[in-house]
């Protein structure tokens, strides 16, 4: 009968040590780290449909033109604010060229929650939609007037309960006010305690309200009525954007503007090609930088894009890696994109302003 095998003290020590190291490695791998990831998100064709409804629709009296191809806006999928990434997850992201691993506070400053982030993104999207309408219409040769509106109402101020956010400001004491500055000057010409009549438009109906001014907190000699004044637009035609709450943020503005311009002008802007891109836009048509351009490029390539429109300020980042076989068009203004796409529609191999 054979005797039982006995482990030497050295073998036992090595086995226990290896087990401890394995356990500690696993524990460390799953420790949370203060990072989040940015990954390629879905793309949306601004010339196409969402749930059977065109993404962009126009009033019944608006003349539009048939088009072809795609104008995709690109997105980034990000880790939720409340999620905690493990060290193993961060390492996996660092090893993936299409994923960016960034500090948590970069995307969610001041301990912002996911709900707060979504609310901020929705507000930015709404503002972007207005700017894209204005920029596209102006590029198409239509006038778009900018008018003052109520951007906020001060609690316990003279306007509380009488004026509302988004009321369009028409007159001050019967005199037309056509800008934020004009409203400020008209109110500033009054003294605290003076009565002032404000003409406004709400939900398409005009009204007036009398308010008694109070003194500014930092200057007792200056009058106020307790509102923050912003601006909005008077669009000459009806344009509806049906993206809803599928995305947030301002980075689809340029692609929305191009789709509106394409619909309002003869011919297919894309020449039938698959065009994708990104970029914020202001009412004058200036294209601004965005985050996650490499991830958006990867998503566009996955959807079959031939051309990718890159904000000029993102060109350096866009060229730090594979171009995925796409033509990278450098865009500083909406008109740059219109001109480049017109050129490429005639000759896909033509030279245009690029990031390369």
C-alpha positions in Angstrom: 0.0 0.0 0.0 1.5 3.3 -1.1 2.0 6.1 1.4 0.1 9.4 0.9 1.9 12.2 -1.1 3.0 15.0 1.1 3.5 18.6 -0.3 6.9 20.1 0.6 6.8 23.3 2.6 8.2 25.2 -0.4 5.5 23.8 -2.8 2.8 24.6 -0.2 4.1 28.2 0.2 4.2 28.8 -3.5 0.6 27.4 -4.0 -0.8 29.6 -1.2 1.1 32.6 -2.5 -0.2 32.0 -6.1 -3.8 31.7 -4.8 -3.5 34.9 -2.8 -2.0 36.8 -5.8 -4.8 35.4 -8.0 -7.5 36.6 -5.5 -5.9 40.0 -5.1 -5.6 40.4 -8.9 -9.2 39.6 -9.4 -10.2 42.0 -6.6 -8.1 44.8 -8.1 -9.5 44.2 -11.6 -13.0 44.8 -10.3 -12.2 47.8 -8.2 -14.1 50.9 -9.5 -12.0 53.6 -11.1 -13.1 57.3 -11.8 -13.4 56.9 -15.6 -16.1 56.5 -18.2 -16.0 55.4 -21.8 -17.1 57.0 -25.1 -18.0 54.4 -27.8 -19.4 54.7 -31.3 -23.1 55.2 -31.1 -26.0 54.9 -33.7 -26.2 57.1 -36.7 -29.4 58.8 -37.9 -30.2 59.8 -41.5 -31.6 63.3 -41.4 -33.0 62.7 -44.9 -34.8 59.5 -43.8 -37.6 58.4 -41.4 -37.9 57.6 -37.8 -40.6 55.2 -36.8 -42.3 55.8 -40.2 -42.2 59.6 -39.9 -39.7 61.8 -41.8 -37.1 63.2 -39.4 -37.8 66.7 -40.9 -41.2 67.9 -42.0 -42.3 71.2 -43.5 -45.5 73.2 -43.5 -48.1 72.4 -46.2 -47.4 75.6 -48.0 -43.6 75.1 -48.2 -42.1 74.0 -51.5 -39.5 71.2 -51.0 -37.5 69.2 -53.5 -36.7 65.5 -53.9 -33.2 64.4 -52.9 -31.1 61.3 -52.7 -28.3 59.7 -50.6 -27.8 60.1 -46.9 -26.9 62.9 -44.5 -26.2 61.0 -41.3 -25.6 62.7 -38.0 -23.4 60.6 -35.7 -23.5 59.9 -32.0 -21.4 58.7 -29.1 -22.6 56.2 -26.5 -21.3 57.1 -23.0 -21.2 55.4 -19.7 -24.1 56.5 -17.4 -23.2 59.0 -14.7 -24.1 56.6 -11.8 -22.3 53.6 -13.3 -18.9 52.6 -11.9 -16.2 51.3 -14.3 -13.9 48.6 -13.1 -10.1 48.7 -13.7 -10.5 45.8 -16.1 -13.2 47.6 -18.1 -11.0 50.7 -18.3 -8.0 48.6 -19.5 -10.3 47.0 -22.1 -11.4 50.4 -23.3 -7.8 51.7 -23.5 -6.9 48.7 -25.7 -9.8 49.4 -28.2 -8.8 52.1 -30.8 -12.5 53.0 -31.3 -13.1 53.6 -27.6 -12.1 56.7 -25.5 -11.6 56.3 -21.8 -11.9 59.7 -20.1 -12.2 61.0 -16.5 -15.7 60.8 -15.1 -15.7 64.5 -14.3 -14.9 65.3 -17.9 -18.4 64.2 -18.9 -20.2 64.7 -15.6 -18.8 67.8 -13.9 -19.8 68.8 -10.4 -21.2 65.4 -9.6 -23.8 65.7 -12.3 -26.4 62.9 -12.3 -27.5 61.0 -15.4 -30.9 62.8 -15.1 -29.3 66.2 -14.9 -27.0 65.3 -17.9 -30.0 64.3 -20.0 -31.9 67.5 -19.1 -28.9 69.6 -20.1 -28.5 67.6 -23.3 -32.2 68.1 -24.2 -31.9 71.9 -23.7 -28.8 71.9 -25.9 -30.6 69.9 -28.6 -33.5 72.3 -28.6 -31.3 75.3 -29.0 -29.3 73.5 -31.7 -32.5 72.7 -33.7 -33.4 76.4 -33.7 -29.9 77.4 -34.8 -29.9 74.8 -37.5 -33.2 76.1 -38.9 -31.9 79.7 -38.9 -28.6 78.8 -40.5 -30.2 76.6 -43.2 -32.8 79.2 -44.1 -30.3 82.0 -44.3 -28.0 79.8 -46.5 -31.0 79.2 -48.7 -31.5 82.9 -49.1 -34.4 83.5 -46.7 -34.6 86.1 -44.0 -34.8 85.0 -40.4 -35.6 87.7 -37.8 -34.2 87.3 -34.3 -36.5 88.6 -31.5 -36.2 89.0 -27.8 -38.0 86.6 -25.4 -38.3 85.9 -21.7 -35.5 83.4 -20.8 -36.3 83.3 -17.1 -38.5 84.8 -14.4 -37.1 85.9 -11.1 -38.9 84.5 -8.1 -40.9 87.2 -6.2 -40.1 89.7 -8.9 -42.5 92.0 -10.6 -43.0 89.7 -13.6 -43.7 86.5 -11.6 -47.1 85.2 -12.5 -47.5 87.7 -15.3 -44.8 86.8 -17.8 -43.7 83.3 -18.7 -40.5 81.7 -20.1 -40.6 81.8 -23.9 -43.0 84.8 -24.1 -41.9 86.9 -27.1 -41.3 90.5 -26.1 -42.9 92.9 -28.5 -43.1 96.4 -26.9 -42.2 98.4 -23.9 -44.7 101.2 -23.2 -46.0 100.8 -26.8 -42.6 101.1 -28.4 -41.3 98.1 -30.4 -38.3 96.3 -29.1 -36.5 94.2 -31.7 -33.5 92.9 -29.6 -32.3 91.9 -26.2 -30.4 95.2 -26.1 -33.5 97.2 -26.9 -35.4 95.6 -24.0 -32.6 96.3 -21.6 -32.3 99.9 -22.7 -36.1 100.5 -22.5 -36.3 99.1 -19.0 -33.1 100.8 -17.9 -34.5 104.2 -18.9 -37.1 103.8 -16.1 -36.7 104.5 -12.4 -37.4 102.0 -9.7 -41.1 102.3 -8.8 -42.2 103.4 -12.3 -45.0 101.5 -14.0 -44.2 99.9 -17.3 -46.4 98.2 -19.9 -44.9 95.1 -21.6 -46.4 93.8 -24.9 -45.8 90.1 -25.5 -46.8 87.2 -27.6 -47.6 83.8 -26.0 -48.7 80.7 -28.0 -49.5 82.9 -31.0 -51.6 85.4 -29.1 -50.7 89.0 -28.2 -51.2 90.5 -24.8 -50.0 93.3 -22.5 -49.2 93.4 -18.8 -48.5 96.3 -16.5 -45.6 95.9 -14.1 -44.1 98.1 -11.3 -40.3 98.2 -11.6 -38.1 97.5 -8.6 -34.4 98.4 -8.0 -31.6 96.3 -9.2 -29.9 94.4 -6.3 -26.4 95.8 -7.2 -27.6 99.3 -8.2 -30.6 101.0 -6.3 -30.9 103.6 -9.0 -31.6 101.1 -11.8 -35.0 99.6 -12.6 -35.8 96.0 -13.3 -38.9 93.9 -13.9 -37.5 90.6 -12.8 -36.9 88.7 -16.0 -33.9 87.4 -17.9 -34.0 88.3 -21.6 -32.9 85.9 -24.3 -33.6 85.7 -28.0 -35.5 83.4 -30.4 -36.3 83.4 -34.1 -39.3 84.3 -36.2 -39.1 81.6 -38.9 -40.7 82.5 -42.3 -41.8 78.8 -42.8 -42.8 75.9 -40.5 -40.0 73.3 -40.0 -40.5 70.4 -37.5 -37.7 68.2 -36.3 -38.9 64.8 -35.0 -35.7 63.4 -33.4 -37.5 63.6 -30.0 -35.5 62.5 -27.0 -33.4 59.8 -28.8 -30.3 62.0 -28.5 -29.1 65.0 -26.6 -26.6 67.8 -27.1 -25.8 70.2 -29.9 -23.5 68.2 -32.1 -26.1 67.3 -34.7 -26.7 70.9 -35.6 -24.7 71.0 -38.8 -26.3 67.8 -40.2 -29.8 69.1 -39.4 -29.0 72.4 -41.2 -27.7 70.5 -44.3 -30.8 68.4 -44.5 -33.1 71.5 -44.3 -31.0 73.3 -46.9 -31.1 70.2 -49.1 -34.9 70.0 -48.9 -35.4 73.6 -49.7 -33.1 73.8 -52.7 -33.2 71.9 -56.1 -31.1 68.8 -56.6 -29.6 66.2 -54.3 -26.9 67.9 -52.2 -25.1 64.6 -51.7 -25.2 63.5 -55.3 -26.5 60.2 -54.0 -23.5 59.5 -51.8 -23.6 58.4 -48.1 -22.4 61.4 -46.2 -22.0 61.5 -42.4 -20.7 64.2 -40.1 -20.9 66.1 -36.9 -20.6 69.7 -35.5 -22.5 72.3 -33.6 -23.8 75.3 -35.5 -24.8 78.8 -34.7 -27.5 80.9 -36.4 -24.9 82.5 -38.7 -23.7 79.1 -39.9 -20.4 78.8 -38.0 -19.6 75.1 -37.3 -18.2 74.4 -33.8 -16.1 71.5 -32.4 -17.5 68.5 -30.6 -16.4 65.6 -28.4 -15.8 62.0 -29.5 -15.0 62.7 -33.1 -13.0 59.4 -33.5 -15.9 57.4 -32.1 -18.3 59.2 -34.4 -16.1 58.4 -37.4 -16.0 54.8 -36.5 -19.8 54.7 -36.2 -20.1 56.5 -39.6 -17.8 54.0 -41.3 -19.8 51.1 -39.8 -22.9 52.6 -41.5 -21.1 52.8 -44.9 -20.3 56.5 -45.1 -18.2 57.7 -48.0 -17.7 61.2 -46.8 -17.3 62.5 -43.2 -17.7 66.2 -42.4 -15.3 67.3 -39.6 -15.5 70.6 -37.7 -12.3 72.5 -38.5 -11.3 72.5 -34.8 -11.5 68.7 -34.6 -9.3 68.0 -37.6 -6.2 67.3 -35.6 -7.9 64.7 -33.5 -9.7 63.2 -36.5 -6.5 62.5 -38.3 -4.8 60.7 -35.4 -5.7 57.3 -36.6 -7.5 55.4 -39.4 -9.7 57.4 -41.7 -11.8 54.3 -42.3 -11.6 54.8 -46.0 -13.7 58.0 -45.8 -13.0 61.4 -47.3 -12.6 63.8 -44.3 -14.0 67.2 -45.3 -12.9 70.1 -43.1 -15.8 72.4 -42.3 -15.7 75.8 -40.6 -18.9 77.2 -42.0 -22.1 75.7 -43.2 -21.4 77.1 -46.6 -18.1 75.1 -46.6 -20.0 71.9 -46.3 -22.5 72.9 -49.0 -19.7 73.9 -51.4 -17.7 70.7 -50.8 -20.7 68.4 -51.1 -21.6 70.1 -54.4 -18.1 69.5 -55.7 -18.0 65.9 -54.6 -21.5 65.2 -56.0 -20.1 66.0 -59.5 -16.8 64.2 -58.9 -16.2 62.0 -55.9 -12.5 62.3 -56.4 -12.4 66.0 -56.7 -10.1 68.0 -54.3 -11.9 69.8 -51.5 -10.8 71.3 -48.2 -9.9 68.3 -46.1 -8.3 67.4 -42.7 -5.5 65.5 -44.4 
